[in-house]
Every structure is written in structure tokens, then in C-alpha cells.
């Protein structure tokens, strides 16, 4: 359900699609992942013309522990949306 992962430096984005072949935007899944992450304490920005992109922007001074915690929360939110 991830059509593309992209980014530059600390700013990364995940594009959610209903079908990887047609790349039909899936704004509902993006919103569900965003809400699941927020419920676990991680704020993720929504973006994109179709609101189907979630964007992360970690501070350049983030500790390894904080980064691992945030990525763990994101992973749990992605799993919850399956």
C-alpha cells in the first residue's frame, strides 16, 4: 500500500496508494496511519495534492534513541493500518 518512499535528507515521505499498478491515491489509509501514530505519541504531517502522503522531518540533532522510538511507533501505525 506504499506507492513510493521519497525524500531529501531528514525530510522523508510515504505515498499511500490503493493499487501499486494504477497508483490510485489512498487518503483514507494515510489518515488512518497518521491517527494511529498520533495515538501512540508521534506527530506526522499529511501532505500531497490528494492528502495521501505522510511526511516526516526529524531534527538534525535527534538522538539515536529518539529516532528508534519514533520509527518503532511509525512501524506499529503502519502495521495497524493493514
mmCIF file of the N, C-alpha and C atoms, coordinates in Angstrom:
data_MODEL
# 
_entry.id   MODEL 
# 
loop_
_atom_site.group_PDB 
_atom_site.id 
_atom_site.type_symbol 
_atom_site.label_atom_id 
_atom_site.label_alt_id 
_atom_site.label_comp_id 
_atom_site.label_asym_id 
_atom_site.label_entity_id 
_atom_site.label_seq_id 
_atom_site.pdbx_PDB_ins_code 
_atom_site.Cartn_x 
_atom_site.Cartn_y 
_atom_site.Cartn_z 
_atom_site.occupancy 
_atom_site.B_iso_or_equiv 
_atom_site.pdbx_formal_charge 
_atom_site.auth_seq_id 
_atom_site.auth_comp_id 
_atom_site.auth_asym_id 
_atom_site.auth_atom_id 
_atom_site.pdbx_PDB_model_num 
ATOM 1   N N  . UNK A 1 1  ? 0.800  -1.198 0.000   1.00 0.00 ? 1  UNK A N  1 
ATOM 2   C CA . UNK A 1 1  ? 0.000  0.000  0.000   1.00 0.00 ? 1  UNK A CA 1 
ATOM 3   C C  . UNK A 1 1  ? 0.848  1.270  0.000   1.00 0.00 ? 1  UNK A C  1 
ATOM 4   N N  . UNK A 1 2  ? 2.170  1.129  -0.037  1.00 0.00 ? 2  UNK A N  1 
ATOM 5   C CA . UNK A 1 2  ? 3.049  2.284  -0.173  1.00 0.00 ? 2  UNK A CA 1 
ATOM 6   C C  . UNK A 1 2  ? 3.503  2.359  -1.630  1.00 0.00 ? 2  UNK A C  1 
ATOM 7   N N  . UNK A 1 3  ? 3.067  3.411  -2.306  1.00 0.00 ? 3  UNK A N  1 
ATOM 8   C CA . UNK A 1 3  ? 3.397  3.570  -3.713  1.00 0.00 ? 3  UNK A CA 1 
ATOM 9   C C  . UNK A 1 3  ? 4.813  4.052  -3.922  1.00 0.00 ? 3  UNK A C  1 
ATOM 10  N N  . UNK A 1 4  ? 5.283  4.900  -3.003  1.00 0.00 ? 4  UNK A N  1 
ATOM 11  C CA . UNK A 1 4  ? 6.629  5.429  -3.141  1.00 0.00 ? 4  UNK A CA 1 
ATOM 12  C C  . UNK A 1 4  ? 7.099  5.956  -1.791  1.00 0.00 ? 4  UNK A C  1 
ATOM 13  N N  . UNK A 1 5  ? 8.372  5.742  -1.511  1.00 0.00 ? 5  UNK A N  1 
ATOM 14  C CA . UNK A 1 5  ? 9.049  6.367  -0.376  1.00 0.00 ? 5  UNK A CA 1 
ATOM 15  C C  . UNK A 1 5  ? 10.081 7.299  -0.984  1.00 0.00 ? 5  UNK A C  1 
ATOM 16  N N  . UNK A 1 6  ? 10.060 8.554  -0.548  1.00 0.00 ? 6  UNK A N  1 
ATOM 17  C CA . UNK A 1 6  ? 10.969 9.523  -1.157  1.00 0.00 ? 6  UNK A CA 1 
ATOM 18  C C  . UNK A 1 6  ? 11.380 10.570 -0.128  1.00 0.00 ? 6  UNK A C  1 
ATOM 19  N N  . UNK A 1 7  ? 12.391 11.332 -0.473  1.00 0.00 ? 7  UNK A N  1 
ATOM 20  C CA . UNK A 1 7  ? 12.788 12.412 0.403   1.00 0.00 ? 7  UNK A CA 1 
ATOM 21  C C  . UNK A 1 7  ? 14.199 12.880 0.145   1.00 0.00 ? 7  UNK A C  1 
ATOM 22  N N  . UNK A 1 8  ? 14.542 13.934 0.856   1.00 0.00 ? 8  UNK A N  1 
ATOM 23  C CA . UNK A 1 8  ? 15.876 14.502 0.795   1.00 0.00 ? 8  UNK A CA 1 
ATOM 24  C C  . UNK A 1 8  ? 16.321 14.762 2.232   1.00 0.00 ? 8  UNK A C  1 
ATOM 25  N N  . UNK A 1 9  ? 17.460 14.214 2.598   1.00 0.00 ? 9  UNK A N  1 
ATOM 26  C CA . UNK A 1 9  ? 17.971 14.439 3.945   1.00 0.00 ? 9  UNK A CA 1 
ATOM 27  C C  . UNK A 1 9  ? 17.013 13.947 5.012   1.00 0.00 ? 9  UNK A C  1 
ATOM 28  N N  . UNK A 1 10 ? 16.731 14.806 5.974   1.00 0.00 ? 10 UNK A N  1 
ATOM 29  C CA . UNK A 1 10 ? 15.873 14.421 7.095   1.00 0.00 ? 10 UNK A CA 1 
ATOM 30  C C  . UNK A 1 10 ? 14.385 14.441 6.741   1.00 0.00 ? 10 UNK A C  1 
ATOM 31  N N  . UNK A 1 11 ? 14.003 15.080 5.633   1.00 0.00 ? 11 UNK A N  1 
ATOM 32  C CA . UNK A 1 11 ? 12.597 15.115 5.239   1.00 0.00 ? 11 UNK A CA 1 
ATOM 33  C C  . UNK A 1 11 ? 12.308 13.927 4.329   1.00 0.00 ? 11 UNK A C  1 
ATOM 34  N N  . UNK A 1 12 ? 11.414 13.068 4.793   1.00 0.00 ? 12 UNK A N  1 
ATOM 35  C CA . UNK A 1 12 ? 11.045 11.869 4.053   1.00 0.00 ? 12 UNK A CA 1 
ATOM 36  C C  . UNK A 1 12 ? 9.529  11.821 3.896   1.00 0.00 ? 12 UNK A C  1 
ATOM 37  N N  . UNK A 1 13 ? 9.057  11.066 2.916   1.00 0.00 ? 13 UNK A N  1 
ATOM 38  C CA . UNK A 1 13 ? 7.625  10.965 2.675   1.00 0.00 ? 13 UNK A CA 1 
ATOM 39  C C  . UNK A 1 13 ? 7.260  9.557  2.247   1.00 0.00 ? 13 UNK A C  1 
ATOM 40  N N  . UNK A 1 14 ? 6.078  9.137  2.661   1.00 0.00 ? 14 UNK A N  1 
ATOM 41  C CA . UNK A 1 14 ? 5.492  7.863  2.239   1.00 0.00 ? 14 UNK A CA 1 
ATOM 42  C C  . UNK A 1 14 ? 4.193  8.176  1.515   1.00 0.00 ? 14 UNK A C  1 
ATOM 43  N N  . UNK A 1 15 ? 4.083  7.708  0.286   1.00 0.00 ? 15 UNK A N  1 
ATOM 44  C CA . UNK A 1 15 ? 2.870  7.914  -0.508  1.00 0.00 ? 15 UNK A CA 1 
ATOM 45  C C  . UNK A 1 15 ? 2.026  6.650  -0.435  1.00 0.00 ? 15 UNK A C  1 
ATOM 46  N N  . UNK A 1 16 ? 0.771  6.795  -0.021  1.00 0.00 ? 16 UNK A N  1 
ATOM 47  C CA . UNK A 1 16 ? -0.127 5.652  0.125   1.00 0.00 ? 16 UNK A CA 1 
ATOM 48  C C  . UNK A 1 16 ? -1.026 5.529  -1.099  1.00 0.00 ? 16 UNK A C  1 
ATOM 49  N N  . UNK A 1 17 ? -1.101 4.302  -1.630  1.00 0.00 ? 17 UNK A N  1 
ATOM 50  C CA . UNK A 1 17 ? -1.905 4.034  -2.818  1.00 0.00 ? 17 UNK A CA 1 
ATOM 51  C C  . UNK A 1 17 ? -2.786 2.813  -2.583  1.00 0.00 ? 17 UNK A C  1 
ATOM 52  N N  . UNK A 1 18 ? -3.909 2.763  -3.297  1.00 0.00 ? 18 UNK A N  1 
ATOM 53  C CA . UNK A 1 18 ? -4.810 1.609  -3.207  1.00 0.00 ? 18 UNK A CA 1 
ATOM 54  C C  . UNK A 1 18 ? -4.299 0.441  -4.033  1.00 0.00 ? 18 UNK A C  1 
ATOM 55  N N  . UNK A 1 19 ? -3.658 0.768  -5.152  1.00 0.00 ? 19 UNK A N  1 
ATOM 56  C CA . UNK A 1 19 ? -3.148 -0.251 -6.063  1.00 0.00 ? 19 UNK A CA 1 
ATOM 57  C C  . UNK A 1 19 ? -1.801 0.223  -6.604  1.00 0.00 ? 19 UNK A C  1 
ATOM 58  N N  . UNK A 1 20 ? -0.727 -0.552 -6.388  1.00 0.00 ? 20 UNK A N  1 
ATOM 59  C CA . UNK A 1 20 ? 0.583  -0.099 -6.835  1.00 0.00 ? 20 UNK A CA 1 
ATOM 60  C C  . UNK A 1 20 ? 0.698  0.057  -8.359  1.00 0.00 ? 20 UNK A C  1 
ATOM 61  N N  . UNK A 1 21 ? -0.107 -0.662 -9.116  1.00 0.00 ? 21 UNK A N  1 
ATOM 62  C CA . UNK A 1 21 ? -0.037 -0.555 -10.574 1.00 0.00 ? 21 UNK A CA 1 
ATOM 63  C C  . UNK A 1 21 ? -0.665 0.744  -11.075 1.00 0.00 ? 21 UNK A C  1 
ATOM 64  N N  . UNK A 1 22 ? -1.835 1.076  -10.546 1.00 0.00 ? 22 UNK A N  1 
ATOM 65  C CA . UNK A 1 22 ? -2.534 2.278  -11.004 1.00 0.00 ? 22 UNK A CA 1 
ATOM 66  C C  . UNK A 1 22 ? -2.129 3.522  -10.217 1.00 0.00 ? 22 UNK A C  1 
ATOM 67  N N  . UNK A 1 23 ? -1.516 3.311  -9.060  1.00 0.00 ? 23 UNK A N  1 
ATOM 68  C CA . UNK A 1 23 ? -1.093 4.392  -8.160  1.00 0.00 ? 23 UNK A CA 1 
ATOM 69  C C  . UNK A 1 23 ? -2.264 5.282  -7.734  1.00 0.00 ? 23 UNK A C  1 
ATOM 70  N N  . UNK A 1 24 ? -3.450 4.674  -7.587  1.00 0.00 ? 24 UNK A N  1 
ATOM 71  C CA . UNK A 1 24 ? -4.622 5.402  -7.119  1.00 0.00 ? 24 UNK A CA 1 
ATOM 72  C C  . UNK A 1 24 ? -4.380 5.864  -5.685  1.00 0.00 ? 24 UNK A C  1 
ATOM 73  N N  . UNK A 1 25 ? -4.491 7.157  -5.393  1.00 0.00 ? 25 UNK A N  1 
ATOM 74  C CA . UNK A 1 25 ? -4.223 7.667  -4.057  1.00 0.00 ? 25 UNK A CA 1 
ATOM 75  C C  . UNK A 1 25 ? -5.137 7.040  -3.003  1.00 0.00 ? 25 UNK A C  1 
ATOM 76  N N  . UNK A 1 26 ? -4.590 6.809  -1.817  1.00 0.00 ? 26 UNK A N  1 
ATOM 77  C CA . UNK A 1 26 ? -5.358 6.246  -0.702  1.00 0.00 ? 26 UNK A CA 1 
ATOM 78  C C  . UNK A 1 26 ? -5.257 7.184  0.500   1.00 0.00 ? 26 UNK A C  1 
ATOM 79  N N  . UNK A 1 27 ? -6.036 8.254  0.458   1.00 0.00 ? 27 UNK A N  1 
ATOM 80  C CA . UNK A 1 27 ? -6.022 9.250  1.530   1.00 0.00 ? 27 UNK A CA 1 
ATOM 81  C C  . UNK A 1 27 ? -6.554 8.667  2.830   1.00 0.00 ? 27 UNK A C  1 
ATOM 82  N N  . UNK A 1 28 ? -7.506 7.739  2.754   1.00 0.00 ? 28 UNK A N  1 
ATOM 83  C CA . UNK A 1 28 ? -8.075 7.158  3.969   1.00 0.00 ? 28 UNK A CA 1 
ATOM 84  C C  . UNK A 1 28 ? -7.022 6.372  4.750   1.00 0.00 ? 28 UNK A C  1 
ATOM 85  N N  . UNK A 1 29 ? -6.191 5.614  4.057   1.00 0.00 ? 29 UNK A N  1 
ATOM 86  C CA . UNK A 1 29 ? -5.144 4.852  4.743   1.00 0.00 ? 29 UNK A CA 1 
ATOM 87  C C  . UNK A 1 29 ? -4.093 5.801  5.328   1.00 0.00 ? 29 UNK A C  1 
ATOM 88  N N  . UNK A 1 30 ? -3.745 6.835  4.592   1.00 0.00 ? 30 UNK A N  1 
ATOM 89  C CA . UNK A 1 30 ? -2.779 7.813  5.103   1.00 0.00 ? 30 UNK A CA 1 
ATOM 90  C C  . UNK A 1 30 ? -3.304 8.441  6.390   1.00 0.00 ? 30 UNK A C  1 
ATOM 91  N N  . UNK A 1 31 ? -4.576 8.792  6.404   1.00 0.00 ? 31 UNK A N  1 
ATOM 92  C CA . UNK A 1 31 ? -5.197 9.382  7.594   1.00 0.00 ? 31 UNK A CA 1 
ATOM 93  C C  . UNK A 1 31 ? -5.210 8.377  8.743   1.00 0.00 ? 31 UNK A C  1 
ATOM 94  N N  . UNK A 1 32 ? -5.497 7.114  8.451   1.00 0.00 ? 32 UNK A N  1 
ATOM 95  C CA . UNK A 1 32 ? -5.524 6.087  9.496   1.00 0.00 ? 32 UNK A CA 1 
ATOM 96  C C  . UNK A 1 32 ? -4.146 5.889  10.117  1.00 0.00 ? 32 UNK A C  1 
ATOM 97  N N  . UNK A 1 33 ? -3.115 5.882  9.291   1.00 0.00 ? 33 UNK A N  1 
ATOM 98  C CA . UNK A 1 33 ? -1.744 5.736  9.804   1.00 0.00 ? 33 UNK A CA 1 
ATOM 99  C C  . UNK A 1 33 ? -1.376 6.958  10.634  1.00 0.00 ? 33 UNK A C  1 
ATOM 100 N N  . UNK A 1 34 ? -1.733 8.136  10.145  1.00 0.00 ? 34 UNK A N  1 
ATOM 101 C CA . UNK A 1 34 ? -1.441 9.365  10.869  1.00 0.00 ? 34 UNK A CA 1 
ATOM 102 C C  . UNK A 1 34 ? -2.113 9.353  12.244  1.00 0.00 ? 34 UNK A C  1 
ATOM 103 N N  . UNK A 1 35 ? -3.367 8.953  12.307  1.00 0.00 ? 35 UNK A N  1 
ATOM 104 C CA . UNK A 1 35 ? -4.097 8.914  13.575  1.00 0.00 ? 35 UNK A CA 1 
ATOM 105 C C  . UNK A 1 35 ? -3.542 7.838  14.511  1.00 0.00 ? 35 UNK A C  1 
ATOM 106 N N  . UNK A 1 36 ? -3.168 6.686  13.961  1.00 0.00 ? 36 UNK A N  1 
ATOM 107 C CA . UNK A 1 36 ? -2.598 5.618  14.777  1.00 0.00 ? 36 UNK A CA 1 
ATOM 108 C C  . UNK A 1 36 ? -1.257 6.052  15.368  1.00 0.00 ? 36 UNK A C  1 
ATOM 109 N N  . UNK A 1 37 ? -0.460 6.768  14.586  1.00 0.00 ? 37 UNK A N  1 
ATOM 110 C CA . UNK A 1 37 ? 0.823  7.269  15.081  1.00 0.00 ? 37 UNK A CA 1 
ATOM 111 C C  . UNK A 1 37 ? 0.601  8.315  16.173  1.00 0.00 ? 37 UNK A C  1 
ATOM 112 N N  . UNK A 1 38 ? -0.345 9.214  15.955  1.00 0.00 ? 38 UNK A N  1 
ATOM 113 C CA . UNK A 1 38 ? -0.632 10.253 16.939  1.00 0.00 ? 38 UNK A CA 1 
ATOM 114 C C  . UNK A 1 38 ? -1.122 9.649  18.258  1.00 0.00 ? 38 UNK A C  1 
ATOM 115 N N  . UNK A 1 39 ? -1.944 8.617  18.163  1.00 0.00 ? 39 UNK A N  1 
ATOM 116 C CA . UNK A 1 39 ? -2.425 7.941  19.372  1.00 0.00 ? 39 UNK A CA 1 
ATOM 117 C C  . UNK A 1 39 ? -1.281 7.320  20.168  1.00 0.00 ? 39 UNK A C  1 
ATOM 118 N N  . UNK A 1 40 ? -0.180 7.019  19.489  1.00 0.00 ? 40 UNK A N  1 
ATOM 119 C CA . UNK A 1 40 ? 0.994  6.428  20.143  1.00 0.00 ? 40 UNK A CA 1 
ATOM 120 C C  . UNK A 1 40 ? 2.039  7.496  20.513  1.00 0.00 ? 40 UNK A C  1 
ATOM 121 N N  . UNK A 1 41 ? 1.742  8.769  20.215  1.00 0.00 ? 41 UNK A N  1 
ATOM 122 C CA . UNK A 1 41 ? 2.618  9.852  20.614  1.00 0.00 ? 41 UNK A CA 1 
ATOM 123 C C  . UNK A 1 41 ? 3.530  10.403 19.544  1.00 0.00 ? 41 UNK A C  1 
ATOM 124 N N  . UNK A 1 42 ? 3.299  10.047 18.286  1.00 0.00 ? 42 UNK A N  1 
ATOM 125 C CA . UNK A 1 42 ? 4.145  10.525 17.190  1.00 0.00 ? 42 UNK A CA 1 
ATOM 126 C C  . UNK A 1 42 ? 3.317  11.387 16.247  1.00 0.00 ? 42 UNK A C  1 
ATOM 127 N N  . UNK A 1 43 ? 3.746  12.620 16.033  1.00 0.00 ? 43 UNK A N  1 
ATOM 128 C CA . UNK A 1 43 ? 3.053  13.527 15.131  1.00 0.00 ? 43 UNK A CA 1 
ATOM 129 C C  . UNK A 1 43 ? 3.686  13.437 13.742  1.00 0.00 ? 43 UNK A C  1 
ATOM 130 N N  . UNK A 1 44 ? 2.855  13.142 12.750  1.00 0.00 ? 44 UNK A N  1 
ATOM 131 C CA . UNK A 1 44 ? 3.294  13.050 11.357  1.00 0.00 ? 44 UNK A CA 1 
ATOM 132 C C  . UNK A 1 44 ? 2.430  13.996 10.541  1.00 0.00 ? 44 UNK A C  1 
ATOM 133 N N  . UNK A 1 45 ? 3.042  14.699 9.614   1.00 0.00 ? 45 UNK A N  1 
ATOM 134 C CA . UNK A 1 45 ? 2.325  15.656 8.779   1.00 0.00 ? 45 UNK A CA 1 
ATOM 135 C C  . UNK A 1 45 ? 1.730  14.979 7.551   1.00 0.00 ? 45 UNK A C  1 
ATOM 136 N N  . UNK A 1 46 ? 0.520  15.371 7.190   1.00 0.00 ? 46 UNK A N  1 
ATOM 137 C CA . UNK A 1 46 ? -0.047 14.896 5.932   1.00 0.00 ? 46 UNK A CA 1 
ATOM 138 C C  . UNK A 1 46 ? 0.296  15.920 4.854   1.00 0.00 ? 46 UNK A C  1 
ATOM 139 N N  . UNK A 1 47 ? 0.407  15.436 3.636   1.00 0.00 ? 47 UNK A N  1 
ATOM 140 C CA . UNK A 1 47 ? 0.793  16.299 2.528   1.00 0.00 ? 47 UNK A CA 1 
ATOM 141 C C  . UNK A 1 47 ? 0.281  15.699 1.231   1.00 0.00 ? 47 UNK A C  1 
ATOM 142 N N  . UNK A 1 48 ? 0.558  16.377 0.150   1.00 0.00 ? 48 UNK A N  1 
ATOM 143 C CA . UNK A 1 48 ? 0.210  15.867 -1.167  1.00 0.00 ? 48 UNK A CA 1 
ATOM 144 C C  . UNK A 1 48 ? -1.101 16.433 -1.674  1.00 0.00 ? 48 UNK A C  1 
ATOM 145 N N  . UNK A 1 49 ? -1.195 16.493 -2.983  1.00 0.00 ? 49 UNK A N  1 
ATOM 146 C CA . UNK A 1 49 ? -2.376 17.029 -3.639  1.00 0.00 ? 49 UNK A CA 1 
ATOM 147 C C  . UNK A 1 49 ? -3.627 16.220 -3.302  1.00 0.00 ? 49 UNK A C  1 
ATOM 148 N N  . UNK A 1 50 ? -3.456 14.915 -3.026  1.00 0.00 ? 50 UNK A N  1 
ATOM 149 C CA . UNK A 1 50 ? -4.592 14.043 -2.729  1.00 0.00 ? 50 UNK A CA 1 
ATOM 150 C C  . UNK A 1 50 ? -4.652 13.660 -1.257  1.00 0.00 ? 50 UNK A C  1 
ATOM 151 N N  . UNK A 1 51 ? -3.835 14.295 -0.417  1.00 0.00 ? 51 UNK A N  1 
ATOM 152 C CA . UNK A 1 51 ? -3.767 14.031 1.027   1.00 0.00 ? 51 UNK A CA 1 
ATOM 153 C C  . UNK A 1 51 ? -3.421 12.575 1.316   1.00 0.00 ? 51 UNK A C  1 
ATOM 154 N N  . UNK A 1 52 ? -2.639 11.961 0.441   1.00 0.00 ? 52 UNK A N  1 
ATOM 155 C CA . UNK A 1 52 ? -2.275 10.556 0.608   1.00 0.00 ? 52 UNK A CA 1 
ATOM 156 C C  . UNK A 1 52 ? -0.784 10.372 0.906   1.00 0.00 ? 52 UNK A C  1 
ATOM 157 N N  . UNK A 1 53 ? -0.137 11.441 1.332   1.00 0.00 ? 53 UNK A N  1 
ATOM 158 C CA . UNK A 1 53 ? 1.296  11.389 1.621   1.00 0.00 ? 53 UNK A CA 1 
ATOM 159 C C  . UNK A 1 53 ? 1.506  11.770 3.083   1.00 0.00 ? 53 UNK A C  1 
ATOM 160 N N  . UNK A 1 54 ? 2.314  10.983 3.779   1.00 0.00 ? 54 UNK A N  1 
ATOM 161 C CA . UNK A 1 54 ? 2.715  11.336 5.137   1.00 0.00 ? 54 UNK A CA 1 
ATOM 162 C C  . UNK A 1 54 ? 4.176  11.717 5.106   1.00 0.00 ? 54 UNK A C  1 
ATOM 163 N N  . UNK A 1 55 ? 4.479  12.818 5.767   1.00 0.00 ? 55 UNK A N  1 
ATOM 164 C CA . UNK A 1 55 ? 5.819  13.390 5.715   1.00 0.00 ? 55 UNK A CA 1 
ATOM 165 C C  . UNK A 1 55 ? 6.429  13.404 7.107   1.00 0.00 ? 55 UNK A C  1 
ATOM 166 N N  . UNK A 1 56 ? 7.682  13.044 7.187   1.00 0.00 ? 56 UNK A N  1 
ATOM 167 C CA . UNK A 1 56 ? 8.417  13.130 8.443   1.00 0.00 ? 56 UNK A CA 1 
ATOM 168 C C  . UNK A 1 56 ? 9.561  14.116 8.262   1.00 0.00 ? 56 UNK A C  1 
ATOM 169 N N  . UNK A 1 57 ? 9.891  14.796 9.325   1.00 0.00 ? 57 UNK A N  1 
ATOM 170 C CA . UNK A 1 57 ? 11.010 15.731 9.297   1.00 0.00 ? 57 UNK A CA 1 
ATOM 171 C C  . UNK A 1 57 ? 11.672 15.689 10.669  1.00 0.00 ? 57 UNK A C  1 
ATOM 172 N N  . UNK A 1 58 ? 12.653 14.816 10.794  1.00 0.00 ? 58 UNK A N  1 
ATOM 173 C CA . UNK A 1 58 ? 13.347 14.659 12.055  1.00 0.00 ? 58 UNK A CA 1 
ATOM 174 C C  . UNK A 1 58 ? 14.361 15.784 12.233  1.00 0.00 ? 58 UNK A C  1 
ATOM 175 N N  . UNK A 1 59 ? 14.515 16.275 13.460  1.00 0.00 ? 59 UNK A N  1 
ATOM 176 C CA . UNK A 1 59 ? 15.547 17.279 13.702  1.00 0.00 ? 59 UNK A CA 1 
ATOM 177 C C  . UNK A 1 59 ? 16.929 16.691 13.426  1.00 0.00 ? 59 UNK A C  1 
ATOM 178 N N  . UNK A 1 60 ? 17.824 17.499 12.940  1.00 0.00 ? 60 UNK A N  1 
ATOM 179 C CA . UNK A 1 60 ? 19.172 17.016 12.655  1.00 0.00 ? 60 UNK A CA 1 
ATOM 180 C C  . UNK A 1 60 ? 19.909 16.597 13.923  1.00 0.00 ? 60 UNK A C  1 
ATOM 181 N N  . UNK A 1 61 ? 19.458 17.073 15.059  1.00 0.00 ? 61 UNK A N  1 
ATOM 182 C CA . UNK A 1 61 ? 20.129 16.751 16.325  1.00 0.00 ? 61 UNK A CA 1 
ATOM 183 C C  . UNK A 1 61 ? 19.411 15.642 17.101  1.00 0.00 ? 61 UNK A C  1 
ATOM 184 N N  . UNK A 1 62 ? 18.528 14.895 16.456  1.00 0.00 ? 62 UNK A N  1 
ATOM 185 C CA . UNK A 1 62 ? 17.779 13.843 17.137  1.00 0.00 ? 62 UNK A CA 1 
ATOM 186 C C  . UNK A 1 62 ? 18.732 12.755 17.635  1.00 0.00 ? 62 UNK A C  1 
ATOM 187 N N  . UNK A 1 63 ? 18.445 12.252 18.819  1.00 0.00 ? 63 UNK A N  1 
ATOM 188 C CA . UNK A 1 63 ? 19.281 11.177 19.360  1.00 0.00 ? 63 UNK A CA 1 
ATOM 189 C C  . UNK A 1 63 ? 18.899 9.860  18.692  1.00 0.00 ? 63 UNK A C  1 
ATOM 190 N N  . UNK A 1 64 ? 19.823 8.930  18.712  1.00 0.00 ? 64 UNK A N  1 
ATOM 191 C CA . UNK A 1 64 ? 19.539 7.604  18.139  1.00 0.00 ? 64 UNK A CA 1 
ATOM 192 C C  . UNK A 1 64 ? 18.354 6.964  18.839  1.00 0.00 ? 64 UNK A C  1 
ATOM 193 N N  . UNK A 1 65 ? 18.267 7.126  20.147  1.00 0.00 ? 65 UNK A N  1 
ATOM 194 C CA . UNK A 1 65 ? 17.173 6.531  20.920  1.00 0.00 ? 65 UNK A CA 1 
ATOM 195 C C  . UNK A 1 65 ? 15.826 7.121  20.513  1.00 0.00 ? 65 UNK A C  1 
ATOM 196 N N  . UNK A 1 66 ? 15.757 8.440  20.362  1.00 0.00 ? 66 UNK A N  1 
ATOM 197 C CA . UNK A 1 66 ? 14.508 9.080  19.951  1.00 0.00 ? 66 UNK A CA 1 
ATOM 198 C C  . UNK A 1 66 ? 14.122 8.681  18.528  1.00 0.00 ? 66 UNK A C  1 
ATOM 199 N N  . UNK A 1 67 ? 15.103 8.582  17.648  1.00 0.00 ? 67 UNK A N  1 
ATOM 200 C CA . UNK A 1 67 ? 14.834 8.167  16.273  1.00 0.00 ? 67 UNK A CA 1 
ATOM 201 C C  . UNK A 1 67 ? 14.293 6.739  16.244  1.00 0.00 ? 67 UNK A C  1 
ATOM 202 N N  . UNK A 1 68 ? 14.912 5.855  16.986  1.00 0.00 ? 68 UNK A N  1 
ATOM 203 C CA . UNK A 1 68 ? 14.447 4.463  17.041  1.00 0.00 ? 68 UNK A CA 1 
ATOM 204 C C  . UNK A 1 68 ? 13.033 4.380  17.608  1.00 0.00 ? 68 UNK A C  1 
ATOM 205 N N  . UNK A 1 69 ? 12.747 5.176  18.634  1.00 0.00 ? 69 UNK A N  1 
ATOM 206 C CA . UNK A 1 69 ? 11.405 5.184  19.215  1.00 0.00 ? 69 UNK A CA 1 
ATOM 207 C C  . UNK A 1 69 ? 10.376 5.661  18.192  1.00 0.00 ? 69 UNK A C  1 
ATOM 208 N N  . UNK A 1 70 ? 10.691 6.744  17.505  1.00 0.00 ? 70 UNK A N  1 
ATOM 209 C CA . UNK A 1 70 ? 9.768  7.269  16.504  1.00 0.00 ? 70 UNK A CA 1 
ATOM 210 C C  . UNK A 1 70 ? 9.538  6.303  15.351  1.00 0.00 ? 70 UNK A C  1 
ATOM 211 N N  . UNK A 1 71 ? 10.610 5.679  14.875  1.00 0.00 ? 71 UNK A N  1 
ATOM 212 C CA . UNK A 1 71 ? 10.465 4.701  13.791  1.00 0.00 ? 71 UNK A CA 1 
ATOM 213 C C  . UNK A 1 71 ? 9.675  3.481  14.249  1.00 0.00 ? 71 UNK A C  1 
ATOM 214 N N  . UNK A 1 72 ? 9.836  3.102  15.504  1.00 0.00 ? 72 UNK A N  1 
ATOM 215 C CA . UNK A 1 72 ? 9.056  1.989  16.049  1.00 0.00 ? 72 UNK A CA 1 
ATOM 216 C C  . UNK A 1 72 ? 7.570  2.315  16.093  1.00 0.00 ? 72 UNK A C  1 
ATOM 217 N N  . UNK A 1 73 ? 7.255  3.546  16.477  1.00 0.00 ? 73 UNK A N  1 
ATOM 218 C CA . UNK A 1 73 ? 5.857  3.981  16.501  1.00 0.00 ? 73 UNK A CA 1 
ATOM 219 C C  . UNK A 1 73 ? 5.295  4.015  15.083  1.00 0.00 ? 73 UNK A C  1 
ATOM 220 N N  . UNK A 1 74 ? 6.066  4.527  14.143  1.00 0.00 ? 74 UNK A N  1 
ATOM 221 C CA . UNK A 1 74 ? 5.616  4.559  12.751  1.00 0.00 ? 74 UNK A CA 1 
ATOM 222 C C  . UNK A 1 74 ? 5.374  3.148  12.228  1.00 0.00 ? 74 UNK A C  1 
ATOM 223 N N  . UNK A 1 75 ? 6.263  2.246  12.546  1.00 0.00 ? 75 UNK A N  1 
ATOM 224 C CA . UNK A 1 75 ? 6.103  0.858  12.117  1.00 0.00 ? 75 UNK A CA 1 
ATOM 225 C C  . UNK A 1 75 ? 4.824  0.252  12.703  1.00 0.00 ? 75 UNK A C  1 
ATOM 226 N N  . UNK A 1 76 ? 4.553  0.497  13.977  1.00 0.00 ? 76 UNK A N  1 
ATOM 227 C CA . UNK A 1 76 ? 3.332  -0.020 14.615  1.00 0.00 ? 76 UNK A CA 1 
ATOM 228 C C  . UNK A 1 76 ? 2.089  0.578  13.966  1.00 0.00 ? 76 UNK A C  1 
ATOM 229 N N  . UNK A 1 77 ? 2.137  1.870  13.636  1.00 0.00 ? 77 UNK A N  1 
ATOM 230 C CA . UNK A 1 77 ? 0.993  2.521  12.987  1.00 0.00 ? 77 UNK A CA 1 
ATOM 231 C C  . UNK A 1 77 ? 0.750  1.948  11.598  1.00 0.00 ? 77 UNK A C  1 
ATOM 232 N N  . UNK A 1 78 ? 1.822  1.660  10.865  1.00 0.00 ? 78 UNK A N  1 
ATOM 233 C CA . UNK A 1 78 ? 1.690  1.046  9.546   1.00 0.00 ? 78 UNK A CA 1 
ATOM 234 C C  . UNK A 1 78 ? 1.084  -0.350 9.663   1.00 0.00 ? 78 UNK A C  1 
ATOM 235 N N  . UNK A 1 79 ? 1.549  -1.120 10.635  1.00 0.00 ? 79 UNK A N  1 
ATOM 236 C CA . UNK A 1 79 ? 1.008  -2.471 10.843  1.00 0.00 ? 79 UNK A CA 1 
ATOM 237 C C  . UNK A 1 79 ? -0.476 -2.409 11.223  1.00 0.00 ? 79 UNK A C  1 
ATOM 238 N N  . UNK A 1 80 ? -0.846 -1.426 12.035  1.00 0.00 ? 80 UNK A N  1 
ATOM 239 C CA . UNK A 1 80 ? -2.237 -1.304 12.471  1.00 0.00 ? 80 UNK A CA 1 
ATOM 240 C C  . UNK A 1 80 ? -3.170 -0.969 11.309  1.00 0.00 ? 80 UNK A C  1 
ATOM 241 N N  . UNK A 1 81 ? -2.634 -0.389 10.242  1.00 0.00 ? 81 UNK A N  1 
ATOM 242 C CA . UNK A 1 81 ? -3.484 0.002  9.111   1.00 0.00 ? 81 UNK A CA 1 
ATOM 243 C C  . UNK A 1 81 ? -3.684 -1.108 8.098   1.00 0.00 ? 81 UNK A C  1 
ATOM 244 N N  . UNK A 1 82 ? -3.037 -2.245 8.301   1.00 0.00 ? 82 UNK A N  1 
ATOM 245 C CA . UNK A 1 82 ? -3.163 -3.357 7.337   1.00 0.00 ? 82 UNK A CA 1 
ATOM 246 C C  . UNK A 1 82 ? -4.546 -3.918 7.301   1.00 0.00 ? 82 UNK A C  1 
# 
